[in-house]
Amino acid sequence: MNVPADQANSFPPKLCNYFHDAHWRIAEDLLQQFPSLSLLNSQVILPTVTKPDKLVSKLNGTGILTLKEAYDFKKHHLTKVPWAKIIWSKDIPPSKSMLVWRLMLNKLPTDENLAARGCLLPSMCSLCNMNEESSFHLFFECTYVINLWRWFASLINKQLHFQSVTDMWNICNRSWNPQCRLVITAAMINIICTVWYARNQLRFSSRKIHWKSSLYIISSTALTGNLSKVVASASVSNFVILKRFNVRIHPPKAPNIIEVR
């Protein structure tokens, strides 16, 4: 009720001091300052039998307030993004998914984001030395990463054009079978992690990694595709892509045919 601390200390602190014999008994000076308290007589019925206090919730029929309901009530309900479920998978290492998650939320410590937080330094892309470093330039416009995206496009037989960071997830919305979609997603996540690793090695260790030597992406992607239990459907084009990434095809289980007479 936004009562100042000096005034609140002058009032009795417990609720039992404000009713007697199942009736409200509120001091006149308190009613004068807060006239709305007079509505308690008509809106709040005091129990005649002593009962233990408990949390009451209107969110369910039981009236018991659970921790889950309290959390859902207090948390910020943000807009769901379509790429959230694509990034996270039990077959992809969480550390790699976390890096891509930070990229999508624009939280990677690139020169652009550091400058926005007050760390003003001369900015230059460590991989191409041609432009200022930003998240979009580093992962989609740099000559280093362009070679990787061209190589990736040749494996899936698609032309890739990125106008924003979210455009790369449009590739996963095509008509791939489940196993092929997982492999393509893992390959894109490995490309992002490879570029970030090459950038850090060159900036902090002066160690230059050629983009062709970064093609261990295939081995990392093959590990995800082979260890997963996602099955593939009958599609020759999808089978070709899986073979290019050295992934064993997981055919669906044969149906059980029962003879009925």
C-alpha positions as protocol buffer text, in pm:
chain_id: "A"
residue {
  index: 1
  type: MET
  ca { x: 0 y: 0 z: 0 }
}
residue {
  index: 2
  type: ASN
  ca { x: 310 y: 223 z: -28 }
}
residue {
  index: 3
  type: VAL
  ca { x: 302 y: 320 z: 339 }
}
residue {
  index: 4
  type: PRO
  ca { x: 613 y: 518 z: 443 }
}
residue {
  index: 5
  type: ALA
  ca { x: 841 y: 335 z: 682 }
}
residue {
  index: 6
  type: ASP
  ca { x: 801 y: 585 z: 964 }
}
residue {
  index: 7
  type: GLN
  ca { x: 420 y: 553 z: 951 }
}
residue {
  index: 8
  type: ALA
  ca { x: 422 y: 176 z: 908 }
}
residue {
  index: 9
  type: ASN
  ca { x: 619 y: 133 z: 1230 }
}
residue {
  index: 10
  type: SER
  ca { x: 344 y: 306 z: 1425 }
}
residue {
  index: 11
  type: PHE
  ca { x: 80 y: 51 z: 1318 }
}
residue {
  index: 12
  type: PRO
  ca { x: 54 y: -303 z: 1458 }
}
residue {
  index: 13
  type: PRO
  ca { x: 258 y: -532 z: 1233 }
}
residue {
  index: 14
  type: LYS
  ca { x: 41 y: -846 z: 1248 }
}
residue {
  index: 15
  type: LEU
  ca { x: -292 y: -905 z: 1076 }
}
residue {
  index: 16
  type: CYS
  ca { x: -446 y: -1052 z: 1391 }
}
residue {
  index: 17
  type: ASN
  ca { x: -432 y: -707 z: 1549 }
}
residue {
  index: 18
  type: TYR
  ca { x: -688 y: -579 z: 1299 }
}
residue {
  index: 19
  type: PHE
  ca { x: -979 y: -813 z: 1372 }
}
residue {
  index: 20
  type: HIS
  ca { x: -1150 y: -956 z: 1677 }
}
residue {
  index: 21
  type: ASP
  ca { x: -1417 y: -1225 z: 1712 }
}
residue {
  index: 22
  type: ALA
  ca { x: -1429 y: -1285 z: 1338 }
}
residue {
  index: 23
  type: HIS
  ca { x: -1491 y: -916 z: 1266 }
}
residue {
  index: 24
  type: TRP
  ca { x: -1264 y: -648 z: 1130 }
}
residue {
  index: 25
  type: ARG
  ca { x: -1146 y: -388 z: 1378 }
}
residue {
  index: 26
  type: ILE
  ca { x: -936 y: -124 z: 1202 }
}
residue {
  index: 27
  type: ALA
  ca { x: -816 y: 190 z: 1380 }
}
residue {
  index: 28
  type: GLU
  ca { x: -987 y: 514 z: 1282 }
}
residue {
  index: 29
  type: ASP
  ca { x: -660 y: 693 z: 1204 }
}
residue {
  index: 30
  type: LEU
  ca { x: -568 y: 412 z: 965 }
}
residue {
  index: 31
  type: LEU
  ca { x: -910 y: 431 z: 794 }
}
residue {
  index: 32
  type: GLN
  ca { x: -871 y: 803 z: 748 }
}
residue {
  index: 33
  type: GLN
  ca { x: -542 y: 761 z: 566 }
}
residue {
  index: 34
  type: PHE
  ca { x: -656 y: 457 z: 367 }
}
residue {
  index: 35
  type: PRO
  ca { x: -1035 y: 468 z: 310 }
}
residue {
  index: 36
  type: SER
  ca { x: -1018 y: 164 z: 85 }
}
residue {
  index: 37
  type: LEU
  ca { x: -964 y: -52 z: 392 }
}
residue {
  index: 38
  type: SER
  ca { x: -1331 y: -11 z: 475 }
}
residue {
  index: 39
  type: LEU
  ca { x: -1410 y: -245 z: 188 }
}
residue {
  index: 40
  type: LEU
  ca { x: -1254 y: -532 z: 381 }
}
residue {
  index: 41
  type: ASN
  ca { x: -1575 y: -571 z: 582 }
}
residue {
  index: 42
  type: SER
  ca { x: -1773 y: -658 z: 270 }
}
residue {
  index: 43
  type: GLN
  ca { x: -1511 y: -820 z: 47 }
}
residue {
  index: 44
  type: VAL
  ca { x: -1304 y: -1030 z: 286 }
}
residue {
  index: 45
  type: ILE
  ca { x: -1489 y: -1274 z: 509 }
}
residue {
  index: 46
  type: LEU
  ca { x: -1293 y: -1383 z: 812 }
}
residue {
  index: 47
  type: PRO
  ca { x: -1309 y: -1752 z: 905 }
}
residue {
  index: 48
  type: THR
  ca { x: -1474 y: -1844 z: 1233 }
}
residue {
  index: 49
  type: VAL
  ca { x: -1250 y: -2147 z: 1276 }
}
residue {
  index: 50
  type: THR
  ca { x: -875 y: -2111 z: 1307 }
}
residue {
  index: 51
  type: LYS
  ca { x: -697 y: -2257 z: 1006 }
}
residue {
  index: 52
  type: PRO
  ca { x: -330 y: -2265 z: 909 }
}
residue {
  index: 53
  type: ASP
  ca { x: -217 y: -2012 z: 649 }
}
residue {
  index: 54
  type: LYS
  ca { x: -144 y: -2130 z: 298 }
}
residue {
  index: 55
  type: LEU
  ca { x: -74 y: -1994 z: -48 }
}
residue {
  index: 56
  type: VAL
  ca { x: -384 y: -1979 z: -264 }
}
residue {
  index: 57
  type: SER
  ca { x: -380 y: -1977 z: -643 }
}
residue {
  index: 58
  type: LYS
  ca { x: -655 y: -1908 z: -893 }
}
residue {
  index: 59
  type: LEU
  ca { x: -453 y: -2068 z: -1174 }
}
residue {
  index: 60
  type: ASN
  ca { x: -587 y: -2416 z: -1107 }
}
residue {
  index: 61
  type: GLY
  ca { x: -882 y: -2585 z: -949 }
}
residue {
  index: 62
  type: THR
  ca { x: -698 y: -2711 z: -640 }
}
residue {
  index: 63
  type: GLY
  ca { x: -609 y: -2366 z: -508 }
}
residue {
  index: 64
  type: ILE
  ca { x: -253 y: -2478 z: -429 }
}
residue {
  index: 65
  type: LEU
  ca { x: 16 y: -2250 z: -565 }
}
residue {
  index: 66
  type: THR
  ca { x: 300 y: -2454 z: -711 }
}
residue {
  index: 67
  type: LEU
  ca { x: 651 y: -2334 z: -785 }
}
residue {
  index: 68
  type: LYS
  ca { x: 601 y: -2394 z: -1157 }
}
residue {
  index: 69
  type: GLU
  ca { x: 290 y: -2174 z: -1168 }
}
residue {
  index: 70
  type: ALA
  ca { x: 465 y: -1899 z: -973 }
}
residue {
  index: 71
  type: TYR
  ca { x: 760 y: -1910 z: -1212 }
}
residue {
  index: 72
  type: ASP
  ca { x: 536 y: -1899 z: -1520 }
}
residue {
  index: 73
  type: PHE
  ca { x: 350 y: -1603 z: -1372 }
}
residue {
  index: 74
  type: LYS
  ca { x: 662 y: -1400 z: -1295 }
}
residue {
  index: 75
  type: LYS
  ca { x: 880 y: -1481 z: -1594 }
}
residue {
  index: 76
  type: HIS
  ca { x: 898 y: -1254 z: -1895 }
}
residue {
  index: 77
  type: HIS
  ca { x: 699 y: -1404 z: -2180 }
}
residue {
  index: 78
  type: LEU
  ca { x: 918 y: -1323 z: -2479 }
}
residue {
  index: 79
  type: THR
  ca { x: 836 y: -1389 z: -2840 }
}
residue {
  index: 80
  type: LYS
  ca { x: 935 y: -1739 z: -2949 }
}
residue {
  index: 81
  type: VAL
  ca { x: 1183 y: -1748 z: -3234 }
}
residue {
  index: 82
  type: PRO
  ca { x: 1161 y: -2024 z: -3497 }
}
residue {
  index: 83
  type: TRP
  ca { x: 1534 y: -2103 z: -3491 }
}
residue {
  index: 84
  type: ALA
  ca { x: 1550 y: -2184 z: -3119 }
}
residue {
  index: 85
  type: LYS
  ca { x: 1458 y: -2551 z: -3154 }
}
residue {
  index: 86
  type: ILE
  ca { x: 1685 y: -2590 z: -3457 }
}
residue {
  index: 87
  type: ILE
  ca { x: 2000 y: -2493 z: -3270 }
}
residue {
  index: 88
  type: TRP
  ca { x: 1957 y: -2721 z: -2970 }
}
residue {
  index: 89
  type: SER
  ca { x: 1979 y: -3094 z: -3028 }
}
residue {
  index: 90
  type: LYS
  ca { x: 2098 y: -3383 z: -2814 }
}
residue {
  index: 91
  type: ASP
  ca { x: 2318 y: -3492 z: -3107 }
}
residue {
  index: 92
  type: ILE
  ca { x: 2507 y: -3160 z: -3130 }
}
residue {
  index: 93
  type: PRO
  ca { x: 2758 y: -3062 z: -2856 }
}
residue {
  index: 94
  type: PRO
  ca { x: 2601 y: -2798 z: -2629 }
}
residue {
  index: 95
  type: SER
  ca { x: 2917 y: -2584 z: -2640 }
}
residue {
  index: 96
  type: LYS
  ca { x: 2876 y: -2538 z: -3015 }
}
residue {
  index: 97
  type: SER
  ca { x: 2504 y: -2471 z: -2987 }
}
residue {
  index: 98
  type: MET
  ca { x: 2575 y: -2212 z: -2718 }
}
residue {
  index: 99
  type: LEU
  ca { x: 2815 y: -2025 z: -2948 }
}
residue {
  index: 100
  type: VAL
  ca { x: 2552 y: -2008 z: -3222 }
}
residue {
  index: 101
  type: TRP
  ca { x: 2290 y: -1906 z: -2964 }
}
residue {
  index: 102
  type: ARG
  ca { x: 2510 y: -1613 z: -2863 }
}
residue {
  index: 103
  type: LEU
  ca { x: 2554 y: -1520 z: -3228 }
}
residue {
  index: 104
  type: MET
  ca { x: 2178 y: -1517 z: -3288 }
}
residue {
  index: 105
  type: LEU
  ca { x: 2127 y: -1295 z: -2983 }
}
residue {
  index: 106
  type: ASN
  ca { x: 2415 y: -1067 z: -3091 }
}
residue {
  index: 107
  type: LYS
  ca { x: 2609 y: -1142 z: -2772 }
}
residue {
  index: 108
  type: LEU
  ca { x: 2945 y: -1250 z: -2917 }
}
residue {
  index: 109
  type: PRO
  ca { x: 3237 y: -1022 z: -2818 }
}
residue {
  index: 110
  type: THR
  ca { x: 3309 y: -894 z: -3168 }
}
residue {
  index: 111
  type: ASP
  ca { x: 3456 y: -548 z: -3215 }
}
residue {
  index: 112
  type: GLU
  ca { x: 3112 y: -414 z: -3301 }
}
residue {
  index: 113
  type: ASN
  ca { x: 2955 y: -540 z: -2977 }
}
residue {
  index: 114
  type: LEU
  ca { x: 3254 y: -434 z: -2767 }
}
residue {
  index: 115
  type: ALA
  ca { x: 3227 y: -82 z: -2906 }
}
residue {
  index: 116
  type: ALA
  ca { x: 2855 y: -75 z: -2822 }
}
residue {
  index: 117
  type: ARG
  ca { x: 2947 y: -157 z: -2461 }
}
residue {
  index: 118
  type: GLY
  ca { x: 3201 y: 123 z: -2433 }
}
residue {
  index: 119
  type: CYS
  ca { x: 3520 y: -61 z: -2531 }
}
residue {
  index: 120
  type: LEU
  ca { x: 3632 y: 158 z: -2822 }
}
residue {
  index: 121
  type: LEU
  ca { x: 3924 y: -1 z: -3009 }
}
residue {
  index: 122
  type: PRO
  ca { x: 4043 y: 16 z: -3371 }
}
residue {
  index: 123
  type: SER
  ca { x: 3839 y: -247 z: -3549 }
}
residue {
  index: 124
  type: MET
  ca { x: 3967 y: -472 z: -3826 }
}
residue {
  index: 125
  type: CYS
  ca { x: 3855 y: -817 z: -3930 }
}
residue {
  index: 126
  type: SER
  ca { x: 4134 y: -1055 z: -3833 }
}
residue {
  index: 127
  type: LEU
  ca { x: 4059 y: -1299 z: -4114 }
}
residue {
  index: 128
  type: CYS
  ca { x: 4050 y: -1065 z: -4415 }
}
residue {
  index: 129
  type: ASN
  ca { x: 4201 y: -735 z: -4289 }
}
residue {
  index: 130
  type: MET
  ca { x: 3966 y: -548 z: -4519 }
}
residue {
  index: 131
  type: ASN
  ca { x: 3663 y: -440 z: -4316 }
}
residue {
  index: 132
  type: GLU
  ca { x: 3558 y: -357 z: -3965 }
}
residue {
  index: 133
  type: GLU
  ca { x: 3464 y: -660 z: -3764 }
}
residue {
  index: 134
  type: SER
  ca { x: 3095 y: -715 z: -3707 }
}
residue {
  index: 135
  type: SER
  ca { x: 2901 y: -1033 z: -3641 }
}
residue {
  index: 136
  type: PHE
  ca { x: 2744 y: -1040 z: -3986 }
}
residue {
  index: 137
  type: HIS
  ca { x: 3070 y: -959 z: -4167 }
}
residue {
  index: 138
  type: LEU
  ca { x: 3272 y: -1216 z: -3972 }
}
residue {
  index: 139
  type: PHE
  ca { x: 3036 y: -1507 z: -4033 }
}
residue {
  index: 140
  type: PHE
  ca { x: 2880 y: -1423 z: -4371 }
}
residue {
  index: 141
  type: GLU
  ca { x: 3075 y: -1156 z: -4564 }
}
residue {
  index: 142
  type: CYS
  ca { x: 3441 y: -1220 z: -4491 }
}
residue {
  index: 143
  type: THR
  ca { x: 3640 y: -1380 z: -4777 }
}
residue {
  index: 144
  type: TYR
  ca { x: 3747 y: -1654 z: -4535 }
}
residue {
  index: 145
  type: VAL
  ca { x: 3393 y: -1760 z: -4453 }
}
residue {
  index: 146
  type: ILE
  ca { x: 3268 y: -1708 z: -4809 }
}
residue {
  index: 147
  type: ASN
  ca { x: 3495 y: -1993 z: -4919 }
}
residue {
  index: 148
  type: LEU
  ca { x: 3344 y: -2213 z: -4649 }
}
residue {
  index: 149
  type: TRP
  ca { x: 2986 y: -2126 z: -4744 }
}
residue {
  index: 150
  type: ARG
  ca { x: 3063 y: -2191 z: -5113 }
}
residue {
  index: 151
  type: TRP
  ca { x: 3206 y: -2530 z: -5023 }
}
residue {
  index: 152
  type: PHE
  ca { x: 2898 y: -2605 z: -4813 }
}
residue {
  index: 153
  type: ALA
  ca { x: 2666 y: -2492 z: -5095 }
}
residue {
  index: 154
  type: SER
  ca { x: 2841 y: -2729 z: -5337 }
}
residue {
  index: 155
  type: LEU
  ca { x: 2771 y: -3023 z: -5104 }
}
residue {
  index: 156
  type: ILE
  ca { x: 2398 y: -2955 z: -5074 }
}
residue {
  index: 157
  type: ASN
  ca { x: 2356 y: -2830 z: -5434 }
}
residue {
  index: 158
  type: LYS
  ca { x: 2200 y: -2500 z: -5329 }
}
residue {
  index: 159
  type: GLN
  ca { x: 2278 y: -2135 z: -5385 }
}
residue {
  index: 160
  type: LEU
  ca { x: 2313 y: -1946 z: -5058 }
}
residue {
  index: 161
  type: HIS
  ca { x: 2236 y: -1577 z: -5014 }
}
residue {
  index: 162
  type: PHE
  ca { x: 2242 y: -1426 z: -4666 }
}
residue {
  index: 163
  type: GLN
  ca { x: 2085 y: -1087 z: -4601 }
}
residue {
  index: 164
  type: SER
  ca { x: 2067 y: -1136 z: -4224 }
}
residue {
  index: 165
  type: VAL
  ca { x: 2188 y: -1382 z: -3964 }
}
residue {
  index: 166
  type: THR
  ca { x: 1853 y: -1561 z: -3951 }
}
residue {
  index: 167
  type: ASP
  ca { x: 1858 y: -1638 z: -4324 }
}
residue {
  index: 168
  type: MET
  ca { x: 2080 y: -1941 z: -4278 }
}
residue {
  index: 169
  type: TRP
  ca { x: 1803 y: -2126 z: -4094 }
}
residue {
  index: 170
  type: ASN
  ca { x: 1587 y: -2109 z: -4405 }
}
residue {
  index: 171
  type: ILE
  ca { x: 1804 y: -2390 z: -4540 }
}
residue {
  index: 172
  type: CYS
  ca { x: 1670 y: -2621 z: -4269 }
}
residue {
  index: 173
  type: ASN
  ca { x: 1311 y: -2548 z: -4369 }
}
residue {
  index: 174
  type: ARG
  ca { x: 1346 y: -2727 z: -4702 }
}
residue {
  index: 175
  type: SER
  ca { x: 1209 y: -3073 z: -4771 }
}
residue {
  index: 176
  type: TRP
  ca { x: 1497 y: -3269 z: -4618 }
}
residue {
  index: 177
  type: ASN
  ca { x: 1441 y: -3597 z: -4441 }
}
residue {
  index: 178
  type: PRO
  ca { x: 1502 y: -3586 z: -4063 }
}
residue {
  index: 179
  type: GLN
  ca { x: 1855 y: -3728 z: -4072 }
}
residue {
  index: 180
  type: CYS
  ca { x: 1963 y: -3502 z: -4359 }
}
residue {
  index: 181
  type: ARG
  ca { x: 1816 y: -3196 z: -4185 }
}
residue {
  index: 182
  type: LEU
  ca { x: 2014 y: -3279 z: -3871 }
}
residue {
  index: 183
  type: VAL
  ca { x: 2336 y: -3320 z: -4069 }
}
residue {
  index: 184
  type: ILE
  ca { x: 2288 y: -2988 z: -4252 }
}
residue {
  index: 185
  type: THR
  ca { x: 2213 y: -2811 z: -3925 }
}
residue {
  index: 186
  type: ALA
  ca { x: 2522 y: -2962 z: -3762 }
}
residue {
  index: 187
  type: ALA
  ca { x: 2735 y: -2858 z: -4061 }
}
residue {
  index: 188
  type: MET
  ca { x: 2622 y: -2494 z: -4037 }
}
residue {
  index: 189
  type: ILE
  ca { x: 2684 y: -2487 z: -3662 }
}
residue {
  index: 190
  type: ASN
  ca { x: 3031 y: -2634 z: -3719 }
}
residue {
  index: 191
  type: ILE
  ca { x: 3104 y: -2367 z: -3980 }
}
residue {
  index: 192
  type: ILE
  ca { x: 3016 y: -2092 z: -3731 }
}
residue {
  index: 193
  type: CYS
  ca { x: 3234 y: -2252 z: -3462 }
}
residue {
  index: 194
  type: THR
  ca { x: 3521 y: -2300 z: -3707 }
}
residue {
  index: 195
  type: VAL
  ca { x: 3520 y: -1936 z: -3814 }
}
residue {
  index: 196
  type: TRP
  ca { x: 3514 y: -1818 z: -3451 }
}
residue {
  index: 197
  type: TYR
  ca { x: 3801 y: -2052 z: -3365 }
}
residue {
  index: 198
  type: ALA
  ca { x: 4009 y: -1934 z: -3663 }
}
residue {
  index: 199
  type: ARG
  ca { x: 3943 y: -1572 z: -3570 }
}
residue {
  index: 200
  type: ASN
  ca { x: 4054 y: -1623 z: -3208 }
}
residue {
  index: 201
  type: GLN
  ca { x: 4364 y: -1817 z: -3309 }
}
residue {
  index: 202
  type: LEU
  ca { x: 4476 y: -1541 z: -3543 }
}
residue {
  index: 203
  type: ARG
  ca { x: 4394 y: -1257 z: -3306 }
}
residue {
  index: 204
  type: PHE
  ca { x: 4528 y: -1397 z: -2980 }
}
residue {
  index: 205
  type: SER
  ca { x: 4793 y: -1649 z: -3092 }
}
residue {
  index: 206
  type: SER
  ca { x: 4898 y: -1509 z: -3434 }
}
residue {
  index: 207
  type: ARG
  ca { x: 4825 y: -1852 z: -3580 }
}
residue {
  index: 208
  type: LYS
  ca { x: 4669 y: -1844 z: -3922 }
}
residue {
  index: 209
  type: ILE
  ca { x: 4443 y: -2134 z: -4019 }
}
residue {
  index: 210
  type: HIS
  ca { x: 4377 y: -2174 z: -4391 }
}
residue {
  index: 211
  type: TRP
  ca { x: 4013 y: -2221 z: -4476 }
}
residue {
  index: 212
  type: LYS
  ca { x: 4087 y: -2553 z: -4650 }
}
residue {
  index: 213
  type: SER
  ca { x: 4240 y: -2692 z: -4333 }
}
residue {
  index: 214
  type: SER
  ca { x: 3914 y: -2607 z: -4159 }
}
residue {
  index: 215
  type: LEU
  ca { x: 3733 y: -2879 z: -4348 }
}
residue {
  index: 216
  type: TYR
  ca { x: 3743 y: -3106 z: -4046 }
}
residue {
  index: 217
  type: ILE
  ca { x: 3385 y: -2980 z: -4038 }
}
residue {
  index: 218
  type: ILE
  ca { x: 3302 y: -3300 z: -4226 }
}
residue {
  index: 219
  type: SER
  ca { x: 3439 y: -3521 z: -3948 }
}
residue {
  index: 220
  type: SER
  ca { x: 3253 y: -3327 z: -3679 }
}
residue {
  index: 221
  type: THR
  ca { x: 2933 y: -3338 z: -3882 }
}
residue {
  index: 222
  type: ALA
  ca { x: 2977 y: -3709 z: -3956 }
}
residue {
  index: 223
  type: LEU
  ca { x: 3011 y: -3777 z: -3585 }
}
residue {
  index: 224
  type: THR
  ca { x: 2677 y: -3609 z: -3520 }
}
residue {
  index: 225
  type: GLY
  ca { x: 2501 y: -3782 z: -3809 }
}
residue {
  index: 226
  type: ASN
  ca { x: 2634 y: -4130 z: -3730 }
}
residue {
  index: 227
  type: LEU
  ca { x: 2566 y: -4122 z: -3357 }
}
residue {
  index: 228
  type: SER
  ca { x: 2214 y: -3987 z: -3387 }
}
residue {
  index: 229
  type: LYS
  ca { x: 1912 y: -4214 z: -3396 }
}
residue {
  index: 230
  type: VAL
  ca { x: 1722 y: -3998 z: -3644 }
}
residue {
  index: 231
  type: VAL
  ca { x: 1608 y: -4198 z: -3944 }
}
residue {
  index: 232
  type: ALA
  ca { x: 1615 y: -4103 z: -4312 }
}
residue {
  index: 233
  type: SER
  ca { x: 1339 y: -4136 z: -4567 }
}
residue {
  index: 234
  type: ALA
  ca { x: 1366 y: -4265 z: -4922 }
}
residue {
  index: 235
  type: SER
  ca { x: 1519 y: -3973 z: -5112 }
}
residue {
  index: 236
  type: VAL
  ca { x: 1812 y: -4013 z: -5349 }
}
residue {
  index: 237
  type: SER
  ca { x: 1914 y: -3647 z: -5326 }
}
residue {
  index: 238
  type: ASN
  ca { x: 1920 y: -3667 z: -4947 }
}
residue {
  index: 239
  type: PHE
  ca { x: 2123 y: -3988 z: -4959 }
}
residue {
  index: 240
  type: VAL
  ca { x: 2382 y: -3815 z: -5178 }
}
residue {
  index: 241
  type: ILE
  ca { x: 2420 y: -3532 z: -4927 }
}
residue {
  index: 242
  type: LEU
  ca { x: 2459 y: -3776 z: -4639 }
}
residue {
  index: 243
  type: LYS
  ca { x: 2731 y: -3965 z: -4826 }
}
residue {
  index: 244
  type: ARG
  ca { x: 2919 y: -3641 z: -4896 }
}
residue {
  index: 245
  type: PHE
  ca { x: 2939 y: -3586 z: -4522 }
}
residue {
  index: 246
  type: ASN
  ca { x: 3044 y: -3952 z: -4463 }
}
residue {
  index: 247
  type: VAL
  ca { x: 2723 y: -4022 z: -4271 }
}
residue {
  index: 248
  type: ARG
  ca { x: 2573 y: -4368 z: -4259 }
}
residue {
  index: 249
  type: ILE
  ca { x: 2212 y: -4379 z: -4366 }
}
residue {
  index: 250
  type: HIS
  ca { x: 1966 y: -4475 z: -4094 }
}
residue {
  index: 251
  type: PRO
  ca { x: 1675 y: -4637 z: -4281 }
}
residue {
  index: 252
  type: PRO
  ca { x: 1337 y: -4655 z: -4110 }
}
residue {
  index: 253
  type: LYS
  ca { x: 1234 y: -4982 z: -3955 }
}
residue {
  index: 254
  type: ALA
  ca { x: 1044 y: -5222 z: -4176 }
}
residue {
  index: 255
  type: PRO
  ca { x: 673 y: -5239 z: -4094 }
}
residue {
  index: 256
  type: ASN
  ca { x: 536 y: -5551 z: -3929 }
}
residue {
  index: 257
  type: ILE
  ca { x: 315 y: -5731 z: -4181 }
}
residue {
  index: 258
  type: ILE
  ca { x: 51 y: -5948 z: -4019 }
}
residue {
  index: 259
  type: GLU
  ca { x: -150 y: -6196 z: -4220 }
}
residue {
  index: 260
  type: VAL
  ca { x: -521 y: -6174 z: -4146 }
}
residue {
  index: 261
  type: ARG
  ca { x: -753 y: -6455 z: -4258 }
}
